[in-house]
Amino acid sequence: MEARNNPTHHRAGTQQRATVVGAGIAGLAAALRLHQQGWDVVMIERAPARRSSGYLLNLHGPGYAAAERLGLLPALTPRDIGFFTSVLVHADGREKFRIPAAVAESAVGNRALSLFRGDLESALYDAVADLADIRFGTTVQTIDQTAEEVVVTLSDGTRLHSDLLVGADGVHSRVRELVFGAESEHFVDLGHMVGAFPLATVPEHVPEGAGTTFIGPGRTAAVMNFGPERSSAFFTYRCPDPTAELALGAAPALDRAFGDLGGGVADALRQLAADPATAYFDSVGQIVTDRWSQGRVVLLGDAAWCVTVFAGYGAALALDGADRLGTALAAHGDDIPTALATWETALRPEAHKRQALARKGIGRFAPSTRTQVWAGELMLRAIQLPGLRGLARRSIQRANN
Ligand SMILES: Cc1cc2nc3c(=O)[nH]c(=O)nc-3n(C[C@H](O)[C@H](O)[C@H](O)COP(=O)(O)OP(=O)(O)OC[C@H]3O[C@@H](n4cnc5c(N)ncnc54)[C@H](O)[C@@H]3O)c2cc1C
């Protein structure tokens, strides 16, 4: 079956065509940006339908600015959870100390959003749905390119001809595998697992409008209570054998790693056991490649540079990268390889910096020893002192610039 975009070559003045693989944050943002500048966009998404996942994302700095440039703020602002109080707890759930919302606010500033990933994805999807041809339940089987076009064969047999192929299909990207080589050549395992999921009911033992966090050697568990349909849980832990952990599955694996904890964690694990399909559960690994593009094929988002959950910045970089990709393509017209190379040169230092910050940040999520746990707590207590708040703010601002 031949697709609606015929295999005619792009000529000056004709509409440019892009195929975007992956309708996640990077792919939808790219589709929106390309459509805004006149491209005809087809999206290929493996999932059979839209899903929404319930982990929390923070957008500030360049991520917030990119959301603004993409015109997303009117849809996102009403979904903002805002700053919230963090309660550090003992293993049995008893409170150790709390960090009031105002401390985080004074450190991060007011150009910031806390959102459920599903809310960000929905805002992007709503902006794109009527503009792009989105094909769910489909994936890519082959990719061939010439100097003039890129041809993709889909799992349903369709062949799509386009000027540009964007591989925005996440950390385990099929586009990357087909064009840039096997995942094992690019995936750098950071030796940890992450699990995150929405809670069907408000968690027990967690004050409303707050999150409880347990940080122990090699692991962190956080449970957030923002009311019905807005509550969620997050877990990360050191793990020498991610393959075995993935084979075990989210609910048994998280139960084995965190089943000894009380408070909100026990309730969150019970909720997960009742509905294990809701969990995001994966090993934590960065993607490191020499190049993000080859000819007319470009990787975007986690597919290209996954910075991991430890950076707290992957969605921000996906939005910023998509927006800047649009700018580079607009500046170079028909010369797509040059546009992609220019874009990559400008963006690479940022991705590199975020990957380095993530590797440094592992100790905050999964401190190796009790001494490191204690030192981390000391720092969290210290940033509440008025004199040190300014220091925290300046260090966050430095990371964002
Ligand atoms: C627990 C957790 C907390 C996080 N917190 C933050 C935060 O605070 N701030 C922040 O900025 N970032 C955060 N991140 C990172 C952020 O979520 C990711 O970097 C971001 O979602 C990456 O977007 P993406 O579109 O590149 O990839 P994905 O979101 O993985 O989307 C990829 C899409 O491609 C589809 N797909 C996959 N394979 C195929 C295929 N073969 N064919 C077709 N489609 C396919 C998938 O179904 C999916 O829709 C967090 C991540 C986690 C796990």
PDBQT file of the ligand as one rigid body, heavy atoms in Angstrom, charges set to zero:
ROOT
HETATM    1  C1  LIG A 501      10.293   8.479  36.585  1.00  0.00    +0.000 C 
HETATM    2  C2  LIG A 501      10.791   9.508  35.637  1.00  0.00    +0.000 A 
HETATM    3  C3  LIG A 501      10.827  10.854  36.014  1.00  0.00    +0.000 A 
HETATM    4  C4  LIG A 501      11.271  11.839  35.121  1.00  0.00    +0.000 A 
HETATM    5  N1  LIG A 501      11.317  13.141  35.528  1.00  0.00    +0.000 NA
HETATM    6  C5  LIG A 501      11.654  14.100  34.642  1.00  0.00    +0.000 A 
HETATM    7  C6  LIG A 501      11.602  15.505  35.023  1.00  0.00    +0.000 A 
HETATM    8  O1  LIG A 501      11.314  15.860  36.165  1.00  0.00    +0.000 OA
HETATM    9  N2  LIG A 501      11.909  16.443  34.080  1.00  0.00    +0.000 N 
HETATM   10  C7  LIG A 501      12.242  16.094  32.803  1.00  0.00    +0.000 A 
HETATM   11  O2  LIG A 501      12.474  16.997  31.981  1.00  0.00    +0.000 OA
HETATM   12  N3  LIG A 501      12.327  14.783  32.421  1.00  0.00    +0.000 NA
HETATM   13  C8  LIG A 501      12.045  13.786  33.302  1.00  0.00    +0.000 A 
HETATM   14  N4  LIG A 501      12.097  12.453  32.927  1.00  0.00    +0.000 N 
HETATM   15  C9  LIG A 501      12.555  12.098  31.567  1.00  0.00    +0.000 C 
HETATM   16  C10 LIG A 501      11.464  12.199  30.529  1.00  0.00    +0.000 C 
HETATM   17  O3  LIG A 501      10.281  11.547  30.922  1.00  0.00    +0.000 OA
HETATM   18  C11 LIG A 501      11.958  11.571  29.211  1.00  0.00    +0.000 C 
HETATM   19  O4  LIG A 501      13.237  12.065  28.916  1.00  0.00    +0.000 OA
HETATM   20  C12 LIG A 501      11.007  11.921  28.081  1.00  0.00    +0.000 C 
HETATM   21  O5  LIG A 501       9.750  11.331  28.302  1.00  0.00    +0.000 OA
HETATM   22  C13 LIG A 501      11.580  11.438  26.763  1.00  0.00    +0.000 C 
HETATM   23  O6  LIG A 501      10.652  11.681  25.747  1.00  0.00    +0.000 OA
HETATM   24  P1  LIG A 501      10.798  10.963  24.337  1.00  0.00    +0.000 P 
HETATM   25  O7  LIG A 501       9.633  11.434  23.544  1.00  0.00    +0.000 OA
HETATM   26  O8  LIG A 501      12.168  11.138  23.810  1.00  0.00    +0.000 OA
HETATM   27  O9  LIG A 501      10.671   9.405  24.642  1.00  0.00    +0.000 OA
HETATM   28  P2  LIG A 501       9.414   8.593  25.198  1.00  0.00    +0.000 P 
HETATM   29  O10 LIG A 501       8.655   9.419  26.171  1.00  0.00    +0.000 OA
HETATM   30  O11 LIG A 501       9.968   7.276  25.645  1.00  0.00    +0.000 OA
HETATM   31  O12 LIG A 501       8.479   8.394  23.919  1.00  0.00    +0.000 OA
HETATM   32  C14 LIG A 501       8.814   7.487  22.893  1.00  0.00    +0.000 C 
HETATM   33  C15 LIG A 501       7.548   7.154  22.109  1.00  0.00    +0.000 C 
HETATM   34  O13 LIG A 501       7.911   6.293  21.026  1.00  0.00    +0.000 OA
HETATM   35  C16 LIG A 501       7.051   5.159  21.003  1.00  0.00    +0.000 C 
HETATM   36  N5  LIG A 501       7.830   4.052  20.436  1.00  0.00    +0.000 N 
HETATM   37  C17 LIG A 501       8.786   3.318  21.031  1.00  0.00    +0.000 A 
HETATM   38  N6  LIG A 501       9.274   2.414  20.171  1.00  0.00    +0.000 NA
HETATM   39  C18 LIG A 501       8.617   2.566  19.021  1.00  0.00    +0.000 A 
HETATM   40  C19 LIG A 501       8.675   1.932  17.757  1.00  0.00    +0.000 A 
HETATM   41  N7  LIG A 501       9.544   0.923  17.521  1.00  0.00    +0.000 N 
HETATM   42  N8  LIG A 501       7.838   2.340  16.769  1.00  0.00    +0.000 NA
HETATM   43  C20 LIG A 501       6.948   3.363  16.987  1.00  0.00    +0.000 A 
HETATM   44  N9  LIG A 501       6.856   4.002  18.167  1.00  0.00    +0.000 NA
HETATM   45  C21 LIG A 501       7.673   3.613  19.167  1.00  0.00    +0.000 A 
HETATM   46  C22 LIG A 501       6.660   4.938  22.446  1.00  0.00    +0.000 C 
HETATM   47  O14 LIG A 501       5.475   4.181  22.562  1.00  0.00    +0.000 OA
HETATM   48  C23 LIG A 501       6.513   6.389  22.928  1.00  0.00    +0.000 C 
HETATM   49  O15 LIG A 501       5.233   6.891  22.656  1.00  0.00    +0.000 OA
HETATM   50  C24 LIG A 501      11.687  11.458  33.816  1.00  0.00    +0.000 A 
HETATM   51  C25 LIG A 501      11.655  10.095  33.429  1.00  0.00    +0.000 A 
HETATM   52  C26 LIG A 501      11.220   9.139  34.328  1.00  0.00    +0.000 A 
HETATM   53  C27 LIG A 501      11.213   7.688  33.903  1.00  0.00    +0.000 C 
ENDROOT
TORSDOF 0
